[in-house]
């Protein structure tokens, strides 16, 4: 879009353009993070890092995609299962 046309945009039109730009940037960031995540997980040493890498580990822009931490009930059930497995 030529620079002269930006002055003719309404605030709503400009906001829609910015949202479309951000959506494109986010999709590109997801694609790049997927490649990096696959490479990281393929070369991950399970003895040093037991959980796989997530997209958010490879891109700060995708922090909102991070898995939420387990709640108290879920953590308690995992600890009970671990305690019973260990005897």
C-alpha positions as a Python dict, from the first residue, in 0.01 Angstrom:
ca = {
    (1, 'X'): (0, 0, 0),
    (2, 'X'): (147, 338, -94),
    (3, 'X'): (226, 569, 197),
    (4, 'X'): (-23, 829, 70),
    (5, 'X'): (-311, 584, 117),
    (6, 'X'): (-237, 538, 489),
    (7, 'X'): (-363, 889, 556),
    (8, 'X'): (-698, 799, 400),
    (9, 'X'): (-758, 498, 625),
    (10, 'X'): (-1008, 521, 908),
    (11, 'X'): (-890, 411, 1253),
    (12, 'X'): (-1103, 96, 1219),
    (13, 'X'): (-948, 5, 884),
    (14, 'X'): (-600, 65, 1021),
    (15, 'X'): (-676, -156, 1321),
    (16, 'X'): (-795, -436, 1089),
    (17, 'X'): (-474, -408, 889),
    (18, 'X'): (-265, -427, 1204),
    (19, 'X'): (-459, -732, 1326),
    (20, 'X'): (-410, -905, 989),
    (21, 'X'): (-38, -826, 1000),
    (22, 'X'): (-10, -962, 1355),
    (23, 'X'): (-194, -1282, 1255),
    (24, 'X'): (49, -1336, 965),
    (25, 'X'): (348, -1275, 1193),
    (26, 'X'): (209, -1519, 1451),
    (27, 'X'): (159, -1792, 1189),
    (28, 'X'): (516, -1745, 1070),
    (29, 'X'): (641, -1756, 1428),
    (30, 'X'): (448, -2080, 1491),
    (31, 'X'): (600, -2239, 1180),
    (32, 'X'): (953, -2144, 1284),
    (33, 'X'): (894, -2257, 1644),
    (34, 'X'): (762, -2593, 1523),
    (35, 'X'): (1084, -2656, 1331),
    (36, 'X'): (1301, -2551, 1625),
    (37, 'X'): (1092, -2759, 1867),
    (38, 'X'): (1128, -3071, 1652),
    (39, 'X'): (1505, -3019, 1632),
    (40, 'X'): (1531, -2961, 2006),
    (41, 'X'): (1323, -3267, 2091),
    (42, 'X'): (1511, -3486, 1842),
    (43, 'X'): (1839, -3394, 2014),
    (44, 'X'): (1705, -3379, 2370),
    (45, 'X'): (1877, -3593, 2631),
    (46, 'X'): (1589, -3748, 2831),
    (47, 'X'): (1814, -3799, 3132),
    (48, 'X'): (1879, -3422, 3150),
    (49, 'X'): (1535, -3295, 3042),
    (50, 'X'): (1258, -3546, 3099),
    (51, 'X'): (976, -3339, 2949),
    (52, 'X'): (970, -3251, 2579),
    (53, 'X'): (1018, -2894, 2464),
    (54, 'X'): (705, -2693, 2381),
    (55, 'X'): (654, -2421, 2122),
    (56, 'X'): (667, -2158, 2395),
    (57, 'X'): (1015, -2278, 2494),
    (58, 'X'): (1139, -2185, 2147),
    (59, 'X'): (959, -1853, 2098),
    (60, 'X'): (872, -1587, 2356),
    (61, 'X'): (595, -1465, 2122),
    (62, 'X'): (411, -1794, 2182),
    (63, 'X'): (418, -1784, 2562),
    (64, 'X'): (37, -1794, 2568),
    (65, 'X'): (53, -2144, 2411),
    (66, 'X'): (241, -2290, 2708),
    (67, 'X'): (71, -2579, 2887),
    (68, 'X'): (-75, -2468, 3219),
    (69, 'X'): (92, -2609, 3530),
    (70, 'X'): (-91, -2897, 3698),
    (71, 'X'): (-346, -2801, 3958),
    (72, 'X'): (-324, -2924, 4317),
    (73, 'X'): (-546, -3231, 4261),
    (74, 'X'): (-354, -3342, 3955),
    (75, 'X'): (-21, -3294, 4130),
    (76, 'X'): (-141, -3487, 4434),
    (77, 'X'): (-260, -3780, 4219),
    (78, 'X'): (75, -3788, 4038),
    (79, 'X'): (263, -3787, 4369),
    (80, 'X'): (38, -4064, 4505),
    (81, 'X'): (102, -4273, 4192),
    (82, 'X'): (475, -4216, 4225),
    (83, 'X'): (473, -4304, 4598),
    (84, 'X'): (279, -4625, 4534),
    (85, 'X'): (511, -4719, 4247),
    (86, 'X'): (817, -4672, 4466),
    (87, 'X'): (663, -4870, 4748),
}
